[in-house]
Amino acid sequence: MTSILAIAYCLTAPALPAQTPLVEKLPLQAAGFELFWEAKLPLESGDIVENAYLVDEALYVTTDLGDVFALKADVGLLRWGFNLTEPDYRIFKPTHVVVQGNTGPVIFPTVTDVAVFDRFSGEQIQRFRPEFPSGSAAVAYNNTLLIGSSNGRVYSMVFNHPTVAQPFKRWDVMAGGPVTAAPLLYDRGWLLFASQSGRVFSCVAANKKLNWSYKTGGPVLADPAVDPTGIYVASTDRSLYKLNRNTGTPIWRSCFPDALRESPVVLGDTVYQYCDDNGLTAVNAADGTERWRSEKAVTIAAHTAGGDVLFTRDHRLEIVDPTTGEVGASISAPQVKMAIPNLTGDAVYLFGADGRVLCLRLDDVPYLRRQQVSAACDQLNRPPTTKKPRRIKLQKPNDYDPIGDDPLRSKRDRNKKKP
């Protein structure tokens, strides 16, 4: 890993060079939005932005050359940036380790190893090569990492242990096929994962005890989503499923004209699902019926008081009525490469291939004040609290036999005798 770039765009940062704006100001203002902040990542010559992710308070941007950058999402300041892996090597979606106080480190799985960094300073905490090929993004809590593999298993690993130097496997479980969809934790202790076998599983994260499983009609490639009312799974059998969180029984199934390879996005009482050649469909989360469809849209960027903000395949921002899908404003954004869904606020994050990052807000949101930016600069590379984070306690069932009671047990477990 190369040295961390000591770059922060604070009050003394030079002005960005004049160039074609990612979004024209006047059409944006006419639609009721303003540029809230703009940042420029220090990309090397020939490097381009590949992916971007919003995780809690941080924006993470990866590039074709294997670089990764972290920005503070509310003010657009660059926390750190460095080279993570070889050019064109896949960097999976990062995850924050769940600890009480929300100050856990960030984990970046790649095709070759797993890297753990302090998410505020960028300091490396641990880096290791698992004994299996990573196939998905990960989730983690305390010192436990949960990750899918292309070998058809999901692994629970202990990392960054205070007394054990090397990461070690806690358990593994057969998923029926390669796991490319990211697992997720819900209900303080249950792990959800899906595989290319089409099966969706829920188990206890601490010991893999099966809660339930459900079989879709095709491989599951996209990350599932969850809200208080259910679990949403997009399958290549052309269906979006809503499953009961506790039992896995289907609540509804919504059919599409093509295989679903993108993750559903849940905002309020609406599920947004992209389908190739069919665009973005807004589905009623209660009953699975279609509310509206935008043929050109590829993603929803944010659900705001001014309307749903969509990004289209012809590089436009469309502000639509969240109930009917009627377009209220359409803004050309030819330099924007991607927009990412914001599930927790109304900020719109846009990314150019050249490293420019924009945050748009409604025009009635107060501007960033000099004091806010100055305070953010002072705190940029430190967690928001000095208190030591406490460990998250996950539920663990009583009287559990890890061999006899586990339908997900591996072959090596089956040959063991009960103690």
C-alpha positions as CSV (number, residue, x, y, z in Angstrom):
1,M,0.0,0.0,0.0
2,T,1.3,3.4,-0.9
3,S,1.5,6.1,1.6
4,I,-1.7,7.9,2.5
5,L,-2.3,11.1,0.6
6,A,-2.3,14.0,3.1
7,I,-5.0,16.0,1.2
8,A,-8.0,17.8,2.6
9,Y,-10.0,20.3,0.8
10,C,-10.5,22.8,3.6
11,L,-11.0,26.5,3.7
12,T,-7.6,27.2,2.1
13,A,-8.1,24.7,-0.8
14,P,-7.4,26.1,-4.3
15,A,-10.4,26.8,-6.5
16,L,-11.3,24.0,-8.9
17,P,-10.1,24.6,-12.5
18,A,-12.6,25.9,-14.9
19,Q,-14.3,23.1,-16.9
20,T,-17.6,22.0,-18.1
21,P,-19.8,21.7,-15.0
22,L,-21.3,18.3,-14.1
23,V,-24.7,19.9,-13.8
24,E,-25.7,23.3,-15.2
25,K,-26.6,25.7,-12.4
26,L,-29.6,27.5,-13.9
27,P,-31.7,24.4,-14.8
28,L,-30.8,23.0,-11.3
29,Q,-32.1,26.2,-9.6
30,A,-35.2,26.1,-11.7
31,A,-35.9,22.6,-10.4
32,G,-35.6,23.8,-6.8
33,F,-32.1,22.5,-6.1
34,E,-28.7,24.0,-5.4
35,L,-25.1,22.9,-5.4
36,F,-24.3,22.2,-1.8
37,W,-20.7,21.2,-2.2
38,E,-18.2,20.1,-4.8
39,A,-15.0,18.1,-4.5
40,K,-12.3,17.0,-6.9
41,L,-10.4,13.8,-6.1
42,P,-6.7,13.7,-6.9
43,L,-6.7,11.0,-9.6
44,E,-3.6,10.0,-11.4
45,S,-3.3,10.5,-15.1
46,G,-5.5,8.1,-17.0
47,D,-7.4,6.9,-13.9
48,I,-11.1,7.1,-13.8
49,V,-13.8,6.6,-11.2
50,E,-15.3,3.1,-11.2
51,N,-17.7,2.9,-8.3
52,A,-19.0,4.9,-5.4
53,Y,-20.8,4.0,-2.2
54,L,-22.5,5.8,0.7
55,V,-21.9,4.1,4.0
56,D,-23.2,5.9,7.1
57,E,-21.4,9.3,7.1
58,A,-18.8,8.5,4.5
59,L,-18.6,8.4,0.7
60,Y,-16.2,5.9,-0.7
61,V,-15.0,6.1,-4.3
62,T,-12.9,3.4,-6.1
63,T,-11.0,3.8,-9.4
64,D,-9.8,1.7,-12.3
65,L,-6.2,1.8,-11.0
66,G,-7.3,0.3,-7.6
67,D,-7.3,3.5,-5.6
68,V,-9.9,4.3,-3.0
69,F,-10.9,7.6,-1.5
70,A,-13.0,8.5,1.5
71,L,-15.0,11.7,1.9
72,K,-17.1,13.1,4.7
73,A,-20.4,13.1,3.0
74,D,-22.1,16.0,4.7
75,V,-19.4,18.6,3.8
76,G,-17.4,17.0,1.0
77,L,-14.0,17.0,2.6
78,L,-11.5,14.3,1.6
79,R,-10.4,12.2,4.6
80,W,-7.8,10.1,2.9
81,G,-6.9,8.2,-0.2
82,F,-4.4,5.6,-1.3
83,N,-3.8,2.7,-3.7
84,L,-5.6,-0.4,-2.4
85,T,-5.0,-3.1,-5.0
86,E,-3.8,-3.8,-8.6
87,P,-5.3,-2.0,-11.6
88,D,-8.6,-3.6,-12.7
89,Y,-8.8,-5.8,-9.6
90,R,-12.3,-5.8,-8.2
91,I,-12.9,-3.9,-5.0
92,F,-16.1,-5.0,-3.3
93,K,-18.5,-2.6,-1.6
94,P,-17.0,-1.5,1.7
95,T,-18.7,-2.0,5.0
96,H,-18.4,-0.4,8.4
97,V,-17.9,-2.7,11.3
98,V,-20.9,-2.5,13.6
99,V,-19.9,-1.4,17.1
100,Q,-21.8,0.6,19.7
101,G,-21.2,4.3,19.0
102,N,-20.9,3.8,15.2
103,T,-17.2,4.4,15.1
104,G,-16.1,1.0,13.8
105,P,-13.5,0.6,11.1
106,V,-14.1,0.1,7.3
107,I,-13.5,-3.2,5.6
108,F,-12.7,-3.5,1.9
109,P,-12.7,-7.1,0.5
110,T,-10.9,-7.5,-2.8
111,V,-10.3,-10.5,-5.1
112,T,-7.1,-11.2,-3.3
113,D,-7.4,-10.1,0.3
114,V,-9.4,-8.3,3.0
115,A,-8.2,-4.9,4.2
116,V,-9.4,-3.2,7.5
117,F,-8.8,0.5,8.0
118,D,-9.6,3.2,10.5
119,R,-12.4,4.9,8.6
120,F,-11.5,8.3,9.9
121,S,-7.7,8.4,9.5
122,G,-7.3,5.7,6.8
123,E,-4.6,4.0,9.0
124,Q,-4.4,0.3,8.2
125,I,-5.5,-1.9,11.1
126,Q,-5.2,-5.4,9.5
127,R,-4.8,-7.0,6.1
128,F,-5.1,-10.7,5.4
129,R,-5.6,-13.2,2.7
130,P,-8.5,-15.6,3.4
131,E,-8.1,-19.3,2.5
132,F,-11.0,-18.9,0.1
133,P,-11.9,-16.6,-2.9
134,S,-14.0,-13.7,-1.9
135,G,-17.2,-13.5,-3.9
136,S,-19.2,-10.7,-2.2
137,A,-19.1,-7.7,-0.1
138,A,-19.0,-8.3,3.7
139,V,-20.8,-7.4,6.9
140,A,-19.1,-7.3,10.3
141,Y,-19.7,-6.7,13.9
142,N,-17.2,-6.4,16.8
143,N,-14.4,-8.7,15.6
144,T,-16.5,-10.9,13.4
145,L,-16.5,-10.8,9.6
146,L,-19.2,-12.5,7.5
147,I,-18.5,-12.9,3.8
148,G,-19.6,-14.9,0.8
149,S,-17.3,-16.9,-1.5
150,S,-17.4,-18.0,-5.1
151,N,-16.8,-21.6,-3.8
152,G,-20.4,-21.7,-2.6
153,R,-20.0,-21.0,1.1
154,V,-20.5,-18.2,3.5
155,Y,-17.7,-17.7,6.1
156,S,-17.7,-16.3,9.6
157,M,-14.1,-15.1,10.5
158,V,-12.6,-13.6,13.6
159,F,-10.3,-10.7,12.8
160,N,-8.4,-8.0,14.7
161,H,-8.7,-10.0,17.8
162,P,-7.0,-8.5,20.9
163,T,-5.1,-11.7,21.8
164,V,-4.9,-13.6,18.5
165,A,-2.7,-12.1,15.8
166,Q,-4.0,-14.0,12.8
167,P,-7.6,-14.1,11.6
168,F,-9.3,-17.4,12.0
169,K,-12.5,-19.1,10.8
170,R,-15.3,-19.4,13.3
171,W,-17.7,-21.3,11.0
172,D,-18.6,-21.8,7.4
173,V,-21.9,-22.9,5.8
174,M,-22.8,-24.3,2.4
175,A,-25.0,-21.9,0.4
176,G,-25.8,-24.2,-2.6
177,G,-23.9,-22.1,-5.1
178,P,-21.5,-19.2,-5.5
179,V,-22.3,-16.2,-3.3
180,T,-22.0,-12.8,-5.0
181,A,-24.8,-11.0,-3.2
182,A,-23.7,-9.3,0.0
183,P,-24.9,-10.8,3.2
184,L,-26.7,-8.5,5.7
185,L,-27.4,-8.5,9.4
186,Y,-30.9,-7.7,10.7
187,D,-32.8,-8.0,14.0
188,R,-29.6,-7.8,16.1
189,G,-28.2,-11.2,15.3
190,W,-29.7,-12.8,12.2
191,L,-27.7,-13.1,9.1
192,L,-29.4,-13.1,5.6
193,F,-27.5,-14.4,2.6
194,A,-28.4,-15.7,-0.9
195,S,-26.6,-17.6,-3.6
196,Q,-26.6,-18.4,-7.3
197,S,-28.6,-21.5,-6.5
198,G,-31.5,-19.2,-6.0
199,R,-31.8,-20.0,-2.3
200,V,-32.2,-17.3,0.4
201,F,-31.1,-18.2,3.9
202,S,-31.6,-16.7,7.4
203,C,-29.4,-18.0,10.2
204,V,-28.1,-16.9,13.6
205,A,-24.9,-15.0,12.9
206,A,-23.2,-16.3,16.1
207,N,-23.4,-20.0,15.2
208,K,-25.2,-20.4,11.8
209,K,-28.3,-22.0,13.3
210,L,-30.9,-22.0,10.5
211,N,-33.9,-19.8,11.0
212,W,-35.5,-20.4,7.5
213,S,-34.7,-20.8,3.8
214,Y,-36.6,-19.9,0.6
215,K,-36.0,-20.9,-3.0
216,T,-36.5,-18.4,-5.8
217,G,-36.7,-19.5,-9.4
218,G,-33.3,-18.4,-10.5
219,P,-29.8,-17.3,-9.3
220,V,-29.7,-14.4,-6.9
221,L,-26.9,-12.0,-8.0
222,A,-27.9,-8.7,-6.4
223,D,-27.8,-7.7,-2.7
224,P,-31.1,-8.2,-0.8
225,A,-32.6,-5.3,1.0
226,V,-34.6,-5.2,4.3
227,D,-37.0,-2.9,6.0
228,P,-39.2,-3.3,9.1
229,T,-41.9,-5.0,7.1
230,G,-39.9,-7.6,5.1
231,I,-37.0,-8.7,3.0
232,Y,-36.7,-7.9,-0.7
233,V,-34.9,-10.2,-3.0
234,A,-34.3,-9.6,-6.8
235,S,-33.9,-12.9,-8.7
236,T,-32.8,-13.6,-12.3
237,D,-36.1,-15.5,-12.6
238,R,-37.5,-12.0,-13.5
239,S,-39.1,-11.6,-10.1
240,L,-38.8,-9.3,-7.1
241,Y,-39.8,-11.1,-3.9
242,K,-40.9,-9.7,-0.5
243,L,-40.3,-12.3,2.2
244,N,-41.4,-12.4,5.9
245,R,-38.5,-11.5,8.1
246,N,-39.2,-14.1,10.7
247,T,-40.3,-17.1,8.5
248,G,-39.1,-16.5,5.0
249,T,-42.6,-17.1,3.6
250,P,-43.4,-14.9,0.5
251,I,-45.6,-11.9,1.1
252,W,-45.8,-11.0,-2.6
253,R,-44.0,-11.5,-5.9
254,S,-43.7,-8.9,-8.6
255,C,-42.8,-10.1,-12.1
256,F,-40.6,-8.2,-14.6
257,P,-39.9,-8.7,-18.4
258,D,-36.2,-9.5,-17.9
259,A,-33.8,-11.0,-15.3
260,L,-33.1,-8.8,-12.3
261,R,-29.4,-8.3,-11.7
262,E,-29.5,-5.0,-9.7
263,S,-30.4,-4.6,-6.0
264,P,-33.8,-3.3,-4.9
265,V,-33.7,0.1,-3.2
266,V,-36.3,0.6,-0.4
267,L,-37.3,4.2,0.5
268,G,-40.3,4.7,2.7
269,D,-43.2,2.7,1.4
270,T,-41.7,2.2,-2.1
271,V,-39.3,-0.3,-3.6
272,Y,-37.4,0.8,-6.6
273,Q,-36.2,-1.9,-8.9
274,Y,-34.1,-1.6,-12.1
275,C,-34.6,-4.0,-14.9
276,D,-32.6,-4.1,-18.2
277,D,-34.6,-2.7,-21.1
278,N,-37.5,-1.8,-18.7
279,G,-36.0,1.0,-16.7
280,L,-36.7,1.8,-13.1
281,T,-40.0,0.6,-11.6
282,A,-41.5,2.0,-8.3
283,V,-43.3,-0.8,-6.5
284,N,-45.7,-0.5,-3.6
285,A,-43.9,-2.1,-0.7
286,A,-47.2,-3.2,0.9
287,D,-48.6,-5.3,-2.0
288,G,-46.0,-5.4,-4.8
289,T,-48.1,-3.5,-7.3
290,E,-46.5,-1.1,-9.8
291,R,-46.9,2.6,-9.0
292,W,-45.1,3.9,-12.0
293,R,-42.1,3.2,-14.3
294,S,-39.4,5.3,-15.9
295,E,-38.1,3.6,-19.0
296,K,-34.9,5.7,-19.1
297,A,-34.0,5.8,-15.4
298,V,-31.3,3.5,-14.0
299,T,-31.4,4.5,-10.3
300,I,-33.0,6.7,-7.7
301,A,-30.6,9.1,-6.1
302,A,-32.8,10.4,-3.3
303,H,-36.3,10.8,-2.1
304,T,-36.8,14.5,-1.3
305,A,-39.6,16.9,-0.4
306,G,-39.2,18.2,-3.9
307,G,-39.7,14.8,-5.5
308,D,-37.8,11.6,-6.3
309,V,-34.5,12.4,-8.0
310,L,-33.7,9.8,-10.8
311,F,-30.6,9.4,-12.9
312,T,-31.2,8.2,-16.4
313,R,-29.2,6.2,-19.0
314,D,-29.0,9.3,-21.2
315,H,-27.3,11.2,-18.4
316,R,-30.1,13.4,-17.1
317,L,-31.5,14.1,-13.7
318,E,-35.3,13.8,-13.5
319,I,-37.4,15.1,-10.6
320,V,-40.6,13.1,-10.5
321,D,-43.7,12.9,-8.4
322,P,-43.1,10.0,-6.0
323,T,-46.8,8.8,-6.3
324,T,-47.3,9.0,-10.0
325,G,-43.8,9.2,-11.6
326,E,-44.8,12.4,-13.5
327,V,-41.7,14.3,-14.5
328,G,-41.6,17.8,-13.0
329,A,-38.1,18.7,-14.2
330,S,-35.4,17.2,-16.4
331,I,-31.8,18.4,-16.2
332,S,-29.0,17.5,-18.6
333,A,-25.9,16.1,-16.8
334,P,-23.7,14.8,-19.6
335,Q,-20.5,14.7,-17.5
336,V,-22.1,12.7,-14.7
337,K,-21.1,9.0,-14.7
338,M,-23.2,7.8,-11.9
339,A,-25.5,8.6,-9.0
340,I,-25.9,6.5,-5.9
341,P,-29.0,5.9,-3.8
342,N,-29.1,7.9,-0.5
343,L,-31.3,5.9,1.8
344,T,-31.1,8.1,4.9
345,G,-31.4,11.7,3.6
346,D,-32.3,14.0,0.8
347,A,-28.8,14.9,-0.4
348,V,-28.1,13.9,-4.1
349,Y,-24.6,12.6,-4.8
350,L,-23.2,12.7,-8.3
351,F,-19.9,11.4,-9.7
352,G,-17.9,12.3,-12.8
353,A,-15.4,9.8,-14.3
354,D,-12.7,12.5,-13.8
355,G,-13.0,12.5,-10.0
356,R,-15.4,15.3,-9.5
357,V,-18.1,14.7,-6.8
358,L,-21.2,16.9,-6.3
359,C,-23.7,17.1,-3.5
360,L,-27.1,18.7,-4.4
361,R,-29.7,19.8,-1.8
362,L,-33.0,21.5,-2.0
363,D,-32.7,25.3,-2.2
364,D,-34.4,25.8,1.1
365,V,-31.5,24.0,2.9
366,P,-29.1,26.4,4.6
367,Y,-25.8,26.9,3.0
368,L,-22.7,25.4,4.6
369,R,-21.2,27.9,7.0
370,R,-17.6,28.7,7.3
371,Q,-17.7,27.5,11.0
372,Q,-19.2,24.2,9.9
373,V,-16.5,23.5,7.4
374,S,-13.7,24.6,9.9
375,A,-15.1,22.3,12.6
376,A,-15.3,19.5,10.1
377,C,-11.6,20.0,9.1
378,D,-10.6,19.9,12.8
379,Q,-12.4,16.6,13.3
380,L,-11.9,15.1,9.9
381,N,-9.6,12.3,10.8
382,R,-10.9,11.5,14.3
383,P,-14.0,9.7,15.4
384,P,-16.8,11.9,16.7
385,T,-16.3,10.6,20.3
386,T,-13.4,9.7,22.4
387,K,-15.3,7.0,24.3
388,K,-14.2,3.5,23.8
389,P,-16.8,1.7,21.6
390,R,-18.7,-1.1,23.4
391,R,-19.2,-4.5,21.9
392,I,-22.5,-5.2,20.2
393,K,-24.3,-8.2,21.9
394,L,-26.1,-10.4,19.5
395,Q,-28.6,-13.0,20.5
396,K,-27.5,-16.6,21.0
397,P,-30.1,-19.4,21.3
398,N,-30.2,-21.7,24.3
399,D,-29.7,-25.5,24.2
400,Y,-28.3,-25.4,20.7
401,D,-26.5,-28.4,19.3
402,P,-24.2,-27.1,16.6
403,I,-24.0,-30.5,14.9
404,G,-27.4,-32.1,15.3
405,D,-29.6,-29.1,15.0
406,D,-28.0,-27.4,12.0
407,P,-29.4,-28.1,8.5
408,L,-26.7,-25.8,7.1
409,R,-23.8,-27.9,8.6
410,S,-20.9,-28.7,6.4
411,K,-19.8,-32.2,5.3
412,R,-17.0,-32.2,7.8
413,D,-19.4,-31.4,10.6
414,R,-21.7,-34.3,9.6
415,N,-18.9,-36.8,10.3
416,K,-18.4,-35.5,13.9
417,K,-20.0,-37.2,16.8
418,K,-21.9,-35.3,19.4
419,P,-20.0,-34.6,22.6
